[in-house]
Amino acid sequence: MPLRVVSTAIDLRRTALLSRRQFLKSASLASLAGSAMTWAEPLTERARAMHQQMLIFDGHVHALDREFYHGGSMGDRSTEGQWDL
């Protein structure tokens, strides 16, 4: 009986090793695909001018909830939470 348990443990290790190899192969291919995506087109002059004229920020849903559903303004300084403008 103990030989069978050892045999099963060895089989599990082989299965885990194969899946680890498959993961490493997939991860290396994914990193190559990701590096190809970093070659983006340069900004056009129109996009650069637009970016310089605008205030752009990520308004997380909690910021929108505070202003639209609970009153107040994002421009008012707040002592609650972790942000203010």
Contacts in CASP RR format, 6 or more apart in sequence:
PFRMAT RR
TARGET T0000
AUTHOR 0000-0000-0000
METHOD contacts of the structure
MODEL  1
MPLRVVSTAIDLRRTALLSRRQFLKSASLASLAGSAMTWAEPLTERARAM
HQQMLIFDGHVHALDREFYHGGSMGDRSTEGQWDL
43 51 0 8 1.000
63 74 0 8 1.000
63 83 0 8 1.000
66 72 0 8 1.000
66 74 0 8 1.000
66 78 0 8 1.000
67 73 0 8 1.000
67 74 0 8 1.000
74 85 0 8 1.000
75 84 0 8 1.000
75 85 0 8 1.000
76 84 0 8 1.000
77 84 0 8 1.000
77 85 0 8 1.000
78 84 0 8 1.000
END
